């Protein structure tokens, strides 16, 4: 959660180097978490994408809004 907070603060400041660093930190943390549960991060991403890719909607000001 600490890493997510860092990214959130960087986004609010539009601090691109910190956003980049924070995203990298989050990927490392999530990769370690996946390994802890004997999962592969690539499989977790593919599983989530399989669900998300079927959603219908559009981006509005950087936020995905689902169709009703």
Predicted model as a PDB file, atoms N, CA, C, CB and O in Angstrom, pLDDT in the B-factor column:
MODEL        1                                                                  
ATOM      1  N   UNK A   1       0.835  -1.195   0.000  1.00 85.00           N  
ATOM      2  CA  UNK A   1       0.000   0.000   0.000  1.00 85.00           C  
ATOM      3  C   UNK A   1       0.879   1.258   0.000  1.00 85.00           C  
ATOM      4  CB  UNK A   1      -0.949  -0.001   1.223  1.00 85.00           C  
ATOM      5  O   UNK A   1       0.510   2.298  -0.546  1.00 85.00           O  
ATOM      6  N   UNK A   2       2.038   1.128   0.624  1.00 86.00           N  
ATOM      7  CA  UNK A   2       2.963   2.261   0.653  1.00 86.00           C  
ATOM      8  C   UNK A   2       3.349   2.687  -0.765  1.00 86.00           C  
ATOM      9  CB  UNK A   2       4.223   1.904   1.461  1.00 86.00           C  
ATOM     10  O   UNK A   2       3.375   3.877  -1.079  1.00 86.00           O  
ATOM     11  N   UNK A   3       3.646   1.709  -1.608  1.00 88.00           N  
ATOM     12  CA  UNK A   3       4.047   2.013  -2.980  1.00 88.00           C  
ATOM     13  C   UNK A   3       2.898   2.672  -3.749  1.00 88.00           C  
ATOM     14  CB  UNK A   3       4.506   0.730  -3.702  1.00 88.00           C  
ATOM     15  O   UNK A   3       3.121   3.614  -4.509  1.00 88.00           O  
ATOM     16  N   UNK A   4       1.688   2.188  -3.557  1.00 90.00           N  
ATOM     17  CA  UNK A   4       0.530   2.776  -4.232  1.00 90.00           C  
ATOM     18  C   UNK A   4       0.337   4.224  -3.791  1.00 90.00           C  
ATOM     19  CB  UNK A   4      -0.743   1.955  -3.942  1.00 90.00           C  
ATOM     20  O   UNK A   4      -0.007   5.085  -4.601  1.00 90.00           O  
ATOM     21  N   UNK A   5       0.557   4.485  -2.516  1.00 92.00           N  
ATOM     22  CA  UNK A   5       0.461   5.851  -2.009  1.00 92.00           C  
ATOM     23  C   UNK A   5       1.498   6.761  -2.645  1.00 92.00           C  
ATOM     24  CB  UNK A   5       0.621   5.864  -0.502  1.00 92.00           C  
ATOM     25  O   UNK A   5       1.212   7.915  -2.962  1.00 92.00           O  
ATOM     26  N   UNK A   6       2.705   6.236  -2.831  1.00 92.00           N  
ATOM     27  CA  UNK A   6       3.760   7.016  -3.477  1.00 92.00           C  
ATOM     28  C   UNK A   6       3.372   7.362  -4.910  1.00 92.00           C  
ATOM     29  CB  UNK A   6       5.090   6.245  -3.460  1.00 92.00           C  
ATOM     30  O   UNK A   6       3.575   8.491  -5.357  1.00 92.00           O  
ATOM     31  N   UNK A   7       2.819   6.399  -5.619  1.00 94.00           N  
ATOM     32  CA  UNK A   7       2.387   6.664  -6.994  1.00 94.00           C  
ATOM     33  C   UNK A   7       1.262   7.700  -6.993  1.00 94.00           C  
ATOM     34  CB  UNK A   7       1.920   5.353  -7.689  1.00 94.00           C  
ATOM     35  O   UNK A   7       1.267   8.623  -7.808  1.00 94.00           O  
ATOM     36  N   UNK A   8       0.318   7.553  -6.099  1.00 94.00           N  
ATOM     37  CA  UNK A   8      -0.785   8.510  -6.011  1.00 94.00           C  
ATOM     38  C   UNK A   8      -0.298   9.925  -5.764  1.00 94.00           C  
ATOM     39  CB  UNK A   8      -1.739   8.105  -4.912  1.00 94.00           C  
ATOM     40  O   UNK A   8      -0.768  10.866  -6.404  1.00 94.00           O  
ATOM     41  N   UNK A   9       0.637  10.081  -4.845  1.00 95.00           N  
ATOM     42  CA  UNK A   9       1.185  11.418  -4.566  1.00 95.00           C  
ATOM     43  C   UNK A   9       1.934  11.964  -5.779  1.00 95.00           C  
ATOM     44  CB  UNK A   9       2.125  11.373  -3.342  1.00 95.00           C  
ATOM     45  O   UNK A   9       1.839  13.152  -6.087  1.00 95.00           O  
ATOM     46  N   UNK A  10       2.675  11.100  -6.464  1.00 95.00           N  
ATOM     47  CA  UNK A  10       3.419  11.530  -7.655  1.00 95.00           C  
ATOM     48  C   UNK A  10       2.465  11.954  -8.763  1.00 95.00           C  
ATOM     49  CB  UNK A  10       4.340  10.402  -8.155  1.00 95.00           C  
ATOM     50  O   UNK A  10       2.720  12.931  -9.467  1.00 95.00           O  
ATOM     51  N   UNK A  11       1.365  11.219  -8.919  1.00 94.00           N  
ATOM     52  CA  UNK A  11       0.371  11.568  -9.940  1.00 94.00           C  
ATOM     53  C   UNK A  11      -0.239  12.934  -9.626  1.00 94.00           C  
ATOM     54  CB  UNK A  11      -0.741  10.482 -10.022  1.00 94.00           C  
ATOM     55  O   UNK A  11      -0.414  13.759 -10.524  1.00 94.00           O  
ATOM     56  N   UNK A  12      -0.557  13.170  -8.376  1.00 95.00           N  
ATOM     57  CA  UNK A  12      -1.139  14.466  -7.999  1.00 95.00           C  
ATOM     58  C   UNK A  12      -0.196  15.622  -8.309  1.00 95.00           C  
ATOM     59  CB  UNK A  12      -1.491  14.475  -6.513  1.00 95.00           C  
ATOM     60  O   UNK A  12      -0.642  16.727  -8.620  1.00 95.00           O  
ATOM     61  N   UNK A  13       1.112  15.366  -8.224  1.00 97.00           N  
ATOM     62  CA  UNK A  13       2.121  16.396  -8.509  1.00 97.00           C  
ATOM     63  C   UNK A  13       2.583  16.366  -9.970  1.00 97.00           C  
ATOM     64  CB  UNK A  13       3.327  16.214  -7.586  1.00 97.00           C  
ATOM     65  O   UNK A  13       3.394  17.195 -10.382  1.00 97.00           O  
ATOM     66  N   UNK A  14       2.073  15.423 -10.741  1.00 95.00           N  
ATOM     67  CA  UNK A  14       2.515  15.203 -12.124  1.00 95.00           C  
ATOM     68  C   UNK A  14       4.039  15.079 -12.179  1.00 95.00           C  
ATOM     69  CB  UNK A  14       2.035  16.358 -13.043  1.00 95.00           C  
ATOM     70  O   UNK A  14       4.689  15.663 -13.046  1.00 95.00           O  
ATOM     71  N   UNK A  15       4.593  14.315 -11.246  1.00 96.00           N  
ATOM     72  CA  UNK A  15       6.037  14.097 -11.142  1.00 96.00           C  
ATOM     73  C   UNK A  15       6.384  12.812 -11.893  1.00 96.00           C  
ATOM     74  CB  UNK A  15       6.496  14.014  -9.641  1.00 96.00           C  
ATOM     75  O   UNK A  15       6.417  11.728 -11.310  1.00 96.00           O  
ATOM     76  N   UNK A  16       6.642  12.950 -13.198  1.00 97.00           N  
ATOM     77  CA  UNK A  16       6.834  11.795 -14.063  1.00 97.00           C  
ATOM     78  C   UNK A  16       7.956  10.857 -13.610  1.00 97.00           C  
ATOM     79  CB  UNK A  16       7.115  12.263 -15.450  1.00 97.00           C  
ATOM     80  O   UNK A  16       7.762   9.642 -13.638  1.00 97.00           O  
ATOM     81  N   UNK A  17       9.119  11.366 -13.193  1.00 96.00           N  
ATOM     82  CA  UNK A  17      10.153  10.433 -12.718  1.00 96.00           C  
ATOM     83  C   UNK A  17       9.691   9.620 -11.503  1.00 96.00           C  
ATOM     84  CB  UNK A  17      11.425  11.203 -12.363  1.00 96.00           C  
ATOM     85  O   UNK A  17      10.010   8.436 -11.396  1.00 96.00           O  
ATOM     86  N   UNK A  18       8.957  10.235 -10.607  1.00 95.00           N  
ATOM     87  CA  UNK A  18       8.459   9.519  -9.425  1.00 95.00           C  
ATOM     88  C   UNK A  18       7.334   8.553  -9.790  1.00 95.00           C  
ATOM     89  CB  UNK A  18       7.967  10.515  -8.366  1.00 95.00           C  
ATOM     90  O   UNK A  18       7.209   7.486  -9.190  1.00 95.00           O  
ATOM     91  N   UNK A  19       6.517   8.927 -10.773  1.00 96.00           N  
ATOM     92  CA  UNK A  19       5.469   8.017 -11.248  1.00 96.00           C  
ATOM     93  C   UNK A  19       6.129   6.766 -11.821  1.00 96.00           C  
ATOM     94  CB  UNK A  19       4.560   8.710 -12.323  1.00 96.00           C  
ATOM     95  O   UNK A  19       5.735   5.644 -11.502  1.00 96.00           O  
ATOM     96  N   UNK A  20       7.136   6.969 -12.669  1.00 96.00           N  
ATOM     97  CA  UNK A  20       7.863   5.851 -13.278  1.00 96.00           C  
ATOM     98  C   UNK A  20       8.492   4.965 -12.214  1.00 96.00           C  
ATOM     99  CB  UNK A  20       8.944   6.369 -14.233  1.00 96.00           C  
ATOM    100  O   UNK A  20       8.368   3.742 -12.273  1.00 96.00           O  
ATOM    101  N   UNK A  21       9.160   5.567 -11.250  1.00 95.00           N  
ATOM    102  CA  UNK A  21       9.794   4.811 -10.172  1.00 95.00           C  
ATOM    103  C   UNK A  21       8.754   4.050  -9.353  1.00 95.00           C  
ATOM    104  CB  UNK A  21      10.599   5.748  -9.263  1.00 95.00           C  
ATOM    105  O   UNK A  21       8.953   2.884  -9.013  1.00 95.00           O  
ATOM    106  N   UNK A  22       7.658   4.709  -9.043  1.00 94.00           N  
ATOM    107  CA  UNK A  22       6.606   4.086  -8.240  1.00 94.00           C  
ATOM    108  C   UNK A  22       5.942   2.914  -8.938  1.00 94.00           C  
ATOM    109  CB  UNK A  22       5.566   5.105  -7.883  1.00 94.00           C  
ATOM    110  O   UNK A  22       5.651   1.895  -8.312  1.00 94.00           O  
ATOM    111  N   UNK A  23       5.701   3.058 -10.236  1.00 95.00           N  
ATOM    112  CA  UNK A  23       5.117   1.949 -10.993  1.00 95.00           C  
ATOM    113  C   UNK A  23       6.077   0.770 -10.976  1.00 95.00           C  
ATOM    114  CB  UNK A  23       4.797   2.373 -12.452  1.00 95.00           C  
ATOM    115  O   UNK A  23       5.661  -0.370 -10.768  1.00 95.00           O  
ATOM    116  N   UNK A  24       7.353   1.038 -11.195  1.00 95.00           N  
ATOM    117  CA  UNK A  24       8.355  -0.027 -11.139  1.00 95.00           C  
ATOM    118  C   UNK A  24       8.378  -0.706  -9.783  1.00 95.00           C  
ATOM    119  CB  UNK A  24       9.731   0.526 -11.459  1.00 95.00           C  
ATOM    120  O   UNK A  24       8.429  -1.933  -9.699  1.00 95.00           O  
ATOM    121  N   UNK A  25       8.341   0.089  -8.716  1.00 94.00           N  
ATOM    122  CA  UNK A  25       8.316  -0.469  -7.361  1.00 94.00           C  
ATOM    123  C   UNK A  25       7.096  -1.360  -7.164  1.00 94.00           C  
ATOM    124  CB  UNK A  25       8.321   0.658  -6.313  1.00 94.00           C  
ATOM    125  O   UNK A  25       7.196  -2.434  -6.570  1.00 94.00           O  
ATOM    126  N   UNK A  26       5.935  -0.911  -7.666  1.00 94.00           N  
ATOM    127  CA  UNK A  26       4.711  -1.692  -7.501  1.00 94.00           C  
ATOM    128  C   UNK A  26       4.788  -3.016  -8.254  1.00 94.00           C  
ATOM    129  CB  UNK A  26       3.504  -0.888  -7.980  1.00 94.00           C  
ATOM    130  O   UNK A  26       4.322  -4.042  -7.757  1.00 94.00           O  
ATOM    131  N   UNK A  27       5.368  -2.999  -9.441  1.00 95.00           N  
ATOM    132  CA  UNK A  27       5.508  -4.234 -10.208  1.00 95.00           C  
ATOM    133  C   UNK A  27       6.399  -5.224  -9.454  1.00 95.00           C  
ATOM    134  CB  UNK A  27       6.091  -3.940 -11.611  1.00 95.00           C  
ATOM    135  O   UNK A  27       6.101  -6.417  -9.404  1.00 95.00           O  
ATOM    136  N   UNK A  28       7.479  -4.732  -8.875  1.00 95.00           N  
ATOM    137  CA  UNK A  28       8.365  -5.608  -8.101  1.00 95.00           C  
ATOM    138  C   UNK A  28       7.632  -6.188  -6.899  1.00 95.00           C  
ATOM    139  CB  UNK A  28       9.617  -4.842  -7.638  1.00 95.00           C  
ATOM    140  O   UNK A  28       7.723  -7.387  -6.637  1.00 95.00           O  
ATOM    141  N   UNK A  29       6.909  -5.349  -6.170  1.00 94.00           N  
ATOM    142  CA  UNK A  29       6.163  -5.815  -4.999  1.00 94.00           C  
ATOM    143  C   UNK A  29       5.114  -6.850  -5.408  1.00 94.00           C  
ATOM    144  CB  UNK A  29       5.490  -4.626  -4.278  1.00 94.00           C  
ATOM    145  O   UNK A  29       4.977  -7.886  -4.756  1.00 94.00           O  
ATOM    146  N   UNK A  30       4.380  -6.577  -6.475  1.00 95.00           N  
ATOM    147  CA  UNK A  30       3.345  -7.510  -6.927  1.00 95.00           C  
ATOM    148  C   UNK A  30       3.953  -8.815  -7.449  1.00 95.00           C  
ATOM    149  CB  UNK A  30       2.488  -6.860  -8.019  1.00 95.00           C  
ATOM    150  O   UNK A  30       3.381  -9.888  -7.259  1.00 95.00           O  
ATOM    151  N   UNK A  31       5.099  -8.722  -8.100  1.00 97.00           N  
ATOM    152  CA  UNK A  31       5.788  -9.927  -8.559  1.00 97.00           C  
ATOM    153  C   UNK A  31       6.203 -10.786  -7.373  1.00 97.00           C  
ATOM    154  CB  UNK A  31       7.017  -9.560  -9.408  1.00 97.00           C  
ATOM    155  O   UNK A  31       6.040 -12.005  -7.397  1.00 97.00           O  
ATOM    156  N   UNK A  32       6.738 -10.151  -6.342  1.00 97.00           N  
ATOM    157  CA  UNK A  32       7.124 -10.885  -5.130  1.00 97.00           C  
ATOM    158  C   UNK A  32       5.909 -11.506  -4.451  1.00 97.00           C  
ATOM    159  CB  UNK A  32       7.852  -9.957  -4.149  1.00 97.00           C  
ATOM    160  O   UNK A  32       5.978 -12.637  -3.969  1.00 97.00           O  
ATOM    161  N   UNK A  33       4.810 -10.784  -4.409  1.00 96.00           N  
ATOM    162  CA  UNK A  33       3.584 -11.311  -3.802  1.00 96.00           C  
ATOM    163  C   UNK A  33       3.074 -12.523  -4.579  1.00 96.00           C  
ATOM    164  CB  UNK A  33       2.496 -10.219  -3.746  1.00 96.00           C  
ATOM    165  O   UNK A  33       2.668 -13.519  -3.980  1.00 96.00           O  
ATOM    166  N   UNK A  34       3.094 -12.443  -5.890  1.00 98.00           N  
ATOM    167  CA  UNK A  34       2.672 -13.574  -6.718  1.00 98.00           C  
ATOM    168  C   UNK A  34       3.553 -14.787  -6.428  1.00 98.00           C  
ATOM    169  CB  UNK A  34       2.731 -13.208  -8.224  1.00 98.00           C  
ATOM    170  O   UNK A  34       3.047 -15.893  -6.236  1.00 98.00           O  
ATOM    171  N   UNK A  35       4.857 -14.584  -6.397  1.00 98.00           N  
ATOM    172  CA  UNK A  35       5.789 -15.681  -6.123  1.00 98.00           C  
ATOM    173  C   UNK A  35       5.542 -16.295  -4.751  1.00 98.00           C  
ATOM    174  CB  UNK A  35       7.229 -15.187  -6.218  1.00 98.00           C  
ATOM    175  O   UNK A  35       5.666 -17.508  -4.579  1.00 98.00           O  
ATOM    176  N   UNK A  36       5.198 -15.470  -3.786  1.00 98.00           N  
ATOM    177  CA  UNK A  36       4.919 -15.946  -2.432  1.00 98.00           C  
ATOM    178  C   UNK A  36       3.781 -16.962  -2.433  1.00 98.00           C  
ATOM    179  CB  UNK A  36       4.574 -14.770  -1.513  1.00 98.00           C  
ATOM    180  O   UNK A  36       3.766 -17.889  -1.623  1.00 98.00           O  
ATOM    181  N   UNK A  37       2.829 -16.781  -3.347  1.00 98.00           N  
ATOM    182  CA  UNK A  37       1.682 -17.683  -3.453  1.00 98.00           C  
ATOM    183  C   UNK A  37       1.829 -18.662  -4.618  1.00 98.00           C  
ATOM    184  CB  UNK A  37       0.400 -16.878  -3.614  1.00 98.00           C  
ATOM    185  O   UNK A  37       0.847 -19.229  -5.098  1.00 98.00           O  
ATOM    186  N   UNK A  38       3.084 -18.849  -5.066  1.00 98.00           N  
ATOM    187  CA  UNK A  38       3.406 -19.791  -6.132  1.00 98.00           C  
ATOM    188  C   UNK A  38       2.639 -19.487  -7.416  1.00 98.00           C  
ATOM    189  CB  UNK A  38       3.111 -21.207  -5.678  1.00 98.00           C  
ATOM    190  O   UNK A  38       2.172 -20.394  -8.106  1.00 98.00           O  
ATOM    191  N   UNK A  39       2.518 -18.201  -7.724  1.00 98.00           N  
ATOM    192  CA  UNK A  39       1.878 -17.734  -8.946  1.00 98.00           C  
ATOM    193  C   UNK A  39       2.915 -17.016  -9.792  1.00 98.00           C  
ATOM    194  CB  UNK A  39       0.672 -16.804  -8.633  1.00 98.00           C  
ATOM    195  O   UNK A  39       3.953 -16.590  -9.284  1.00 98.00           O  
ATOM    196  N   UNK A  40       2.640 -16.883 -11.067  1.00 97.00           N  
ATOM    197  CA  UNK A  40       3.480 -16.095 -11.969  1.00 97.00           C  
ATOM    198  C   UNK A  40       2.755 -14.792 -12.272  1.00 97.00           C  
ATOM    199  CB  UNK A  40       3.804 -16.882 -13.289  1.00 97.00           C  
ATOM    200  O   UNK A  40       1.569 -14.795 -12.603  1.00 97.00           O  
ATOM    201  N   UNK A  41       3.467 -13.689 -12.158  1.00 96.00           N  
ATOM    202  CA  UNK A  41       2.853 -12.378 -12.388  1.00 96.00           C  
ATOM    203  C   UNK A  41       2.240 -12.300 -13.787  1.00 96.00           C  
ATOM    204  CB  UNK A  41       3.894 -11.257 -12.202  1.00 96.00           C  
ATOM    205  O   UNK A  41       1.195 -11.677 -13.972  1.00 96.00           O  
ATOM    206  N   UNK A  42       2.888 -12.929 -14.771  1.00 96.00           N  
ATOM    207  CA  UNK A  42       2.365 -12.913 -16.136  1.00 96.00           C  
ATOM    208  C   UNK A  42       0.991 -13.577 -16.210  1.00 96.00           C  
ATOM    209  CB  UNK A  42       3.339 -13.615 -17.088  1.00 96.00           C  
ATOM    210  O   UNK A  42       0.116 -13.116 -16.943  1.00 96.00           O  
ATOM    211  N   UNK A  43       0.802 -14.652 -15.458  1.00 97.00           N  
ATOM    212  CA  UNK A  43      -0.502 -15.330 -15.450  1.00 97.00           C  
ATOM    213  C   UNK A  43      -1.563 -14.472 -14.759  1.00 97.00           C  
ATOM    214  CB  UNK A  43      -0.392 -16.700 -14.748  1.00 97.00           C  
ATOM    215  O   UNK A  43      -2.722 -14.451 -15.174  1.00 97.00           O  
ATOM    216  N   UNK A  44      -1.163 -13.775 -13.719  1.00 97.00           N  
ATOM    217  CA  UNK A  44      -2.097 -12.883 -13.029  1.00 97.00           C  
ATOM    218  C   UNK A  44      -2.555 -11.764 -13.961  1.00 97.00           C  
ATOM    219  CB  UNK A  44      -1.445 -12.289 -11.763  1.00 97.00           C  
ATOM    220  O   UNK A  44      -3.736 -11.420 -13.999  1.00 97.00           O  
ATOM    221  N   UNK A  45      -1.608 -11.202 -14.711  1.00 96.00           N  
ATOM    222  CA  UNK A  45      -1.934 -10.129 -15.652  1.00 96.00           C  
ATOM    223  C   UNK A  45      -2.854 -10.653 -16.749  1.00 96.00           C  
ATOM    224  CB  UNK A  45      -0.649  -9.533 -16.268  1.00 96.00           C  
ATOM    225  O   UNK A  45      -3.848 -10.011 -17.090  1.00 96.00           O  
ATOM    226  N   UNK A  46      -2.525 -11.811 -17.296  1.00 97.00           N  
ATOM    227  CA  UNK A  46      -3.345 -12.393 -18.366  1.00 97.00           C  
ATOM    228  C   UNK A  46      -4.759 -12.672 -17.882  1.00 97.00           C  
ATOM    229  CB  UNK A  46      -2.707 -13.686 -18.888  1.00 97.00           C  
ATOM    230  O   UNK A  46      -5.723 -12.440 -18.611  1.00 97.00           O  
ATOM    231  N   UNK A  47      -4.888 -13.167 -16.660  1.00 96.00           N  
ATOM    232  CA  UNK A  47      -6.203 -13.462 -16.095  1.00 96.00           C  
ATOM    233  C   UNK A  47      -7.032 -12.191 -15.953  1.00 96.00           C  
ATOM    234  CB  UNK A  47      -6.059 -14.152 -14.735  1.00 96.00           C  
ATOM    235  O   UNK A  47      -8.209 -12.167 -16.312  1.00 96.00           O  
ATOM    236  N   UNK A  48      -6.418 -11.145 -15.434  1.00 94.00           N  
ATOM    237  CA  UNK A  48      -7.129  -9.875 -15.269  1.00 94.00           C  
ATOM    238  C   UNK A  48      -7.490  -9.279 -16.622  1.00 94.00           C  
ATOM    239  CB  UNK A  48      -6.280  -8.879 -14.465  1.00 94.00           C  
ATOM    240  O   UNK A  48      -8.597  -8.773 -16.806  1.00 94.00           O  
ATOM    241  N   UNK A  49      -6.562  -9.339 -17.565  1.00 92.00           N  
ATOM    242  CA  UNK A  49      -6.825  -8.785 -18.894  1.00 92.00           C  
ATOM    243  C   UNK A  49      -7.969  -9.519 -19.578  1.00 92.00           C  
ATOM    244  CB  UNK A  49      -5.567  -8.854 -19.761  1.00 92.00           C  
ATOM    245  O   UNK A  49      -8.776  -8.905 -20.276  1.00 92.00           O  
ATOM    246  N   UNK A  50      -8.039 -10.822 -19.381  1.00 94.00           N  
ATOM    247  CA  UNK A  50      -9.109 -11.614 -19.980  1.00 94.00           C  
ATOM    248  C   UNK A  50     -10.480 -11.105 -19.536  1.00 94.00           C  
ATOM    249  CB  UNK A  50      -8.948 -13.094 -19.609  1.00 94.00           C  
ATOM    250  O   UNK A  50     -11.426 -11.121 -20.325  1.00 94.00           O  
ATOM    251  N   UNK A  51     -10.599 -10.662 -18.306  1.00 90.00           N  
ATOM    252  CA  UNK A  51     -11.862 -10.118 -17.792  1.00 90.00           C  
ATOM    253  C   UNK A  51     -12.055  -8.673 -18.270  1.00 90.00           C  
ATOM    254  CB  UNK A  51     -11.891 -10.180 -16.240  1.00 90.00           C  
ATOM    255  O   UNK A  51     -13.117  -8.315 -18.779  1.00 90.00           O  
ATOM    256  N   UNK A  52     -11.023  -7.857 -18.099  1.00 85.00           N  
ATOM    257  CA  UNK A  52     -11.124  -6.429 -18.405  1.00 85.00           C  
ATOM    258  C   UNK A  52     -11.350  -6.181 -19.886  1.00 85.00           C  
ATOM    259  CB  UNK A  52      -9.871  -5.705 -17.951  1.00 85.00           C  
ATOM    260  O   UNK A  52     -12.089  -5.269 -20.256  1.00 85.00           O  
ATOM    261  N   UNK A  53     -10.722  -6.981 -20.738  1.00 86.00           N  
ATOM    262  CA  UNK A  53     -10.804  -6.746 -22.180  1.00 86.00           C  
ATOM    263  C   UNK A  53     -12.217  -6.905 -22.728  1.00 86.00           C  
ATOM    264  CB  UNK A  53      -9.878  -7.686 -22.905  1.00 86.00           C  
ATOM    265  O   UNK A  53     -12.515  -6.420 -23.820  1.00 86.00           O  
ATOM    266  N   UNK A  54     -13.076  -7.568 -21.995  1.00 87.00           N  
ATOM    267  CA  UNK A  54     -14.447  -7.785 -22.449  1.00 87.00           C  
ATOM    268  C   UNK A  54     -15.399  -6.655 -22.028  1.00 87.00           C  
ATOM    269  CB  UNK A  54     -14.957  -9.106 -21.911  1.00 87.00           C  
ATOM    270  O   UNK A  54     -16.551  -6.617 -22.461  1.00 87.00           O  
ATOM    271  N   UNK A  55     -14.919  -5.755 -21.198  1.00 84.00           N  
ATOM    272  CA  UNK A  55     -15.765  -4.658 -20.738  1.00 84.00           C  
ATOM    273  C   UNK A  55     -15.989  -3.658 -21.854  1.00 84.00           C  
ATOM    274  CB  UNK A  55     -15.143  -3.966 -19.524  1.00 84.00           C  
ATOM    275  O   UNK A  55     -15.105  -3.414 -22.676  1.00 84.00           O  
ATOM    276  N   UNK A  56     -17.169  -3.090 -21.874  1.00 88.00           N  
ATOM    277  CA  UNK A  56     -17.531  -2.080 -22.869  1.00 88.00           C  
ATOM    278  C   UNK A  56     -17.636  -0.734 -22.173  1.00 88.00           C  
ATOM    279  CB  UNK A  56     -18.870  -2.443 -23.589  1.00 88.00           C  
ATOM    280  O   UNK A  56     -18.198  -0.631 -21.082  1.00 88.00           O  
ATOM    281  N   UNK A  57     -17.097   0.287 -22.805  1.00 88.00           N  
ATOM    282  CA  UNK A  57     -17.148   1.627 -22.248  1.00 88.00           C  
ATOM    283  C   UNK A  57     -16.151   2.522 -22.945  1.00 88.00           C  
ATOM    284  CB  UNK A  57     -16.881   1.601 -20.750  1.00 88.00           C  
ATOM    285  O   UNK A  57     -15.705   2.225 -24.053  1.00 88.00           O  
ATOM    286  N   UNK A  58     -15.799   3.628 -22.291  1.00 87.00           N  
ATOM    287  CA  UNK A  58     -14.849   4.570 -22.879  1.00 87.00           C  
ATOM    288  C   UNK A  58     -14.096   5.304 -21.791  1.00 87.00           C  
ATOM    289  CB  UNK A  58     -15.564   5.567 -23.794  1.00 87.00           C  
ATOM    290  O   UNK A  58     -14.517   5.352 -20.636  1.00 87.00           O  
ATOM    291  N   UNK A  59     -12.962   5.880 -22.192  1.00 85.00           N  
ATOM    292  CA  UNK A  59     -12.164   6.677 -21.268  1.00 85.00           C  
ATOM    293  C   UNK A  59     -12.696   8.104 -21.260  1.00 85.00           C  
ATOM    294  CB  UNK A  59     -10.659   6.648 -21.659  1.00 85.00           C  
ATOM    295  O   UNK A  59     -12.901   8.707 -22.314  1.00 85.00           O  
ATOM    296  N   UNK A  60     -12.915   8.636 -20.066  1.00 89.00           N  
ATOM    297  CA  UNK A  60     -13.328  10.020 -19.895  1.00 89.00           C  
ATOM    298  C   UNK A  60     -12.390  10.653 -18.882  1.00 89.00           C  
ATOM    299  CB  UNK A  60     -14.823  10.128 -19.437  1.00 89.00           C  
ATOM    300  O   UNK A  60     -12.389  10.273 -17.711  1.00 89.00           O  
ATOM    301  N   UNK A  61     -11.597  11.611 -19.324  1.00 86.00           N  
ATOM    302  CA  UNK A  61     -10.634  12.295 -18.455  1.00 86.00           C  
ATOM    303  C   UNK A  61      -9.754  11.308 -17.673  1.00 86.00           C  
ATOM    304  CB  UNK A  61     -11.375  13.209 -17.478  1.00 86.00           C  
ATOM    305  O   UNK A  61      -9.502  11.494 -16.483  1.00 86.00           O  
ATOM    306  N   UNK A  62      -9.295  10.266 -18.358  1.00 80.00           N  
ATOM    307  CA  UNK A  62      -8.395   9.315 -17.730  1.00 80.00           C  
ATOM    308  C   UNK A  62      -9.056   8.239 -16.883  1.00 80.00           C  
ATOM    309  CB  UNK A  62      -7.451  10.043 -16.899  1.00 80.00           C  
ATOM    310  O   UNK A  62      -8.367   7.440 -16.249  1.00 80.00           O  
ATOM    311  N   UNK A  63     -10.386   8.210 -16.867  1.00 86.00           N  
ATOM    312  CA  UNK A  63     -11.122   7.227 -16.086  1.00 86.00           C  
ATOM    313  C   UNK A  63     -11.986   6.399 -17.035  1.00 86.00           C  
ATOM    314  CB  UNK A  63     -11.994   7.917 -14.990  1.00 86.00           C  
ATOM    315  O   UNK A  63     -12.693   6.958 -17.874  1.00 86.00           O  
ATOM    316  N   UNK A  64     -11.935   5.063 -16.910  1.00 84.00           N  
ATOM    317  CA  UNK A  64     -12.762   4.200 -17.742  1.00 84.00           C  
ATOM    318  C   UNK A  64     -14.169   4.180 -17.168  1.00 84.00           C  
ATOM    319  CB  UNK A  64     -12.172   2.762 -17.826  1.00 84.00           C  
ATOM    320  O   UNK A  64     -14.370   3.869 -15.994  1.00 84.00           O  
ATOM    321  N   UNK A  65     -15.133   4.513 -18.004  1.00 89.00           N  
ATOM    322  CA  UNK A  65     -16.542   4.519 -17.611  1.00 89.00           C  
ATOM    323  C   UNK A  65     -17.225   3.398 -18.369  1.00 89.00           C  
ATOM    324  CB  UNK A  65     -17.226   5.909 -17.900  1.00 89.00           C  
ATOM    325  O   UNK A  65     -17.282   3.412 -19.599  1.00 89.00           O  
ATOM    326  N   UNK A  66     -17.754   2.407 -17.618  1.00 85.00           N  
ATOM    327  CA  UNK A  66     -18.423   1.270 -18.244  1.00 85.00           C  
ATOM    328  C   UNK A  66     -19.781   1.678 -18.793  1.00 85.00           C  
ATOM    329  CB  UNK A  66     -18.581   0.122 -17.243  1.00 85.00           C  
ATOM    330  O   UNK A  66     -20.471   2.525 -18.226  1.00 85.00           O  
ATOM    331  N   UNK A  67     -20.152   1.056 -19.915  1.00 85.00           N  
ATOM    332  CA  UNK A  67     -21.510   1.224 -20.442  1.00 85.00           C  
ATOM    333  C   UNK A  67     -22.474   0.507 -19.501  1.00 85.00           C  
ATOM    334  CB  UNK A  67     -21.633   0.666 -21.912  1.00 85.00           C  
ATOM    335  O   UNK A  67     -22.114  -0.473 -18.849  1.00 85.00           O  
ATOM    336  N   UNK A  68     -23.686   1.005 -19.444  1.00 70.00           N  
ATOM    337  CA  UNK A  68     -24.715   0.366 -18.595  1.00 70.00           C  
ATOM    338  C   UNK A  68     -25.249  -0.872 -19.245  1.00 70.00           C  
ATOM    339  CB  UNK A  68     -25.865   1.325 -18.306  1.00 70.00           C  
ATOM    340  O   UNK A  68     -26.117  -1.539 -18.683  1.00 70.00           O  
TER     341      UNK A  68                                                      
ENDMDL                                                                          
END                                                                             
